[in-house]
Amino acid sequence: MATPSSPPTHDGVQRYASVIRLRPEHEAEYRRLHADVWPGVLQRIRDSGITNYSIFLRDGMLFSYYEYVGDNHARDLAAMADDPETRRWWELTDPCQQPVPSAAPGERWAALTEVFHTP
């Protein structure tokens, strides 16, 4: 998960976007996993205040977008990282991914900065 891409809007929603490369030799496996995401992982996402979560793929680049409706993003992401089922899920998906060259040290999904949003 990424750091904030925008401040809260008038309705309390924060938008987050990030990118990471998909290793070409793992594309079929990544698609297979995401065709049937585990119910516990989906529930943890919802319980962490994340809505409207999507991952897109183009030319080997994964683009992630979600909206956060909670009140403590760092706490909710930490709860996700502490969830045993989510950690098992990441053990399967992380090897499929490769951080972009501009990612910060230790950063997997590189956060994007929002430059436009319709009011």
C-alpha positions in Angstrom: 0.0 0.0 0.0 1.1 3.5 -0.7 1.4 6.8 1.1 -1.2 9.5 0.6 -1.6 10.9 -2.9 -4.0 13.6 -1.9 -5.4 15.4 1.2 -8.9 14.4 2.4 -11.7 15.8 0.2 -14.8 17.4 1.5 -16.4 14.0 2.0 -13.5 12.6 4.0 -12.2 10.3 1.2 -8.5 10.2 0.5 -7.3 8.8 -2.9 -4.2 6.7 -3.1 -2.4 5.5 -6.3 0.8 3.5 -6.7 2.7 1.5 -9.3 5.0 -1.6 -9.4 6.3 -3.7 -12.2 4.8 -7.2 -12.9 7.4 -9.8 -13.7 6.4 -11.1 -17.1 7.1 -14.7 -16.1 4.6 -14.4 -13.3 1.7 -12.6 -15.2 -0.4 -15.7 -15.5 -0.1 -16.6 -11.8 -0.8 -13.0 -10.7 -3.9 -12.9 -12.9 -5.0 -16.3 -11.6 -4.6 -15.2 -7.9 -6.5 -12.0 -8.5 -9.4 -13.8 -10.3 -10.2 -15.4 -7.0 -8.9 -13.2 -4.1 -9.3 -14.9 -0.7 -12.4 -13.8 1.2 -10.3 -13.0 4.3 -8.0 -10.7 2.3 -11.0 -8.9 0.9 -12.5 -8.5 4.4 -9.3 -7.1 5.8 -9.2 -4.6 3.0 -12.7 -3.4 3.8 -12.0 -3.5 7.6 -9.0 -1.2 6.9 -11.3 1.5 5.5 -10.3 0.9 1.9 -13.0 1.1 -0.8 -13.1 1.2 -4.6 -9.8 -0.7 -4.8 -8.6 -1.6 -8.3 -5.4 -2.8 -9.9 -4.8 -2.2 -13.6 -2.1 -3.7 -15.9 -0.5 -2.2 -18.9 2.9 -3.0 -20.6 4.1 -4.9 -17.5 3.2 -2.1 -15.1 0.6 -2.5 -12.3 -1.3 0.6 -11.3 -3.2 0.5 -8.0 -6.0 2.9 -7.0 -8.1 3.0 -3.8 -10.1 5.3 -1.7 -9.6 5.5 2.1 -12.6 6.3 4.3 -11.1 5.6 7.7 -9.6 8.0 10.3 -6.1 6.6 10.7 -4.5 5.4 7.5 -1.2 4.3 9.1 -3.0 2.3 11.8 -5.3 0.6 9.2 -2.3 -0.3 7.0 -0.5 -1.7 10.0 -3.5 -3.8 10.9 -3.5 -5.1 7.3 0.2 -5.9 7.5 -0.3 -7.8 10.8 -3.1 -9.9 9.4 -1.8 -13.5 9.0 -4.0 -14.3 5.9 -3.0 -11.1 4.2 0.7 -11.9 4.9 0.2 -15.3 3.3 -1.4 -13.6 0.3 1.6 -11.3 0.0 3.9 -14.3 0.1 2.3 -15.4 -3.2 1.9 -12.0 -4.9 5.2 -10.3 -3.9 7.4 -12.6 -6.0 5.3 -11.6 -9.0 6.2 -7.9 -8.6 9.3 -5.8 -8.9 9.5 -2.2 -7.6 10.1 0.5 -10.1 13.6 2.0 -10.2 12.4 5.3 -8.5 10.9 3.5 -5.5 12.3 4.6 -2.2 14.5 2.1 -0.3 12.1 -0.6 1.1 9.2 0.7 -0.8 7.4 -1.9 -3.0 4.5 -0.1 -4.5 5.7 3.4 -5.4 3.2 6.1 -4.4 2.0 8.5 -7.1 1.2 12.1 -6.6 -2.2 13.3 -7.6 -2.0 16.2 -10.0 -5.7 16.4 -11.0 -9.1 15.4 -9.7 -12.5 16.6 -10.9 -14.1 18.7 -8.2 
